[in-house]
């Protein structure tokens, strides 16, 4: 799903909300803190240690920035990218603007974080909306989740089916990826959507699906086990875990990749 947006889908879908019957613990996510990018989805997220006065962060995929090199990492690059902030029912609340791309990579994970010109307190005051807290706990198999897309204003409900030791798609290899149960049949444009658990916290970021049964090719990721065995699961989607990312964020919502316990690629 690296192509990000599927052009053949009708514009009518953009206003539709699809909620599929839950497969595990009930999750009741809405569109609060969700954002739409011009090519992807995302969310305003908050590390547990962040202060109200900190500049807010928007989380999406690295491939929503650009198709990055297999080992490429971007840190603190100036950016003025804009995001449409949504309210609980999917209504547009206003526009948020980045000051920089704080971190982005497609190496080992597929994640990007933009730092905004507005603080969490300012967003709360102006738009009366919260940020999604980044969970610091690894989700368990069977956990009920929802994938919430700001681009399509669409919600998928399923569960964590398991984890891929490695997920390979084209030139990229990601580690310990979340595998969805089949109801989360995500599409282009849902890339960057937060994965929300029953506690209302973000436990991952949606990034791909095997679209047509291909083996390890663009838009057709495959799983690679510790022993090198390759498994193809046609029609199954995946997300990248985020529970370890807050370890890399310090005072003022600044990324510091040298912090103890930070495992993000440098």
Secondary structure, DSSP 8 states (H G I E B T S, - for coil): -TT---TTS-GGGGG-------SSS-----STTEEE-SSSEEEEEE-TT--TTSEEEEEE-GGGT----TT-EEEEEE---EEEEE-TTS-EEEEEEEEEEEEEE-SBS-EEEEEEEEEHHHHHHHH----EEB--S---TT-EEEEEETTTTEEEEEEEEEEEEEEEETTEEEEEEEEE-TT----TT-TT-EEEETTS-EEEEEEEE--SS-SSBTTB-EEE-TT--EE--TT-EEEEE-TTGGGGEEGGGEE-TTSTT--S--
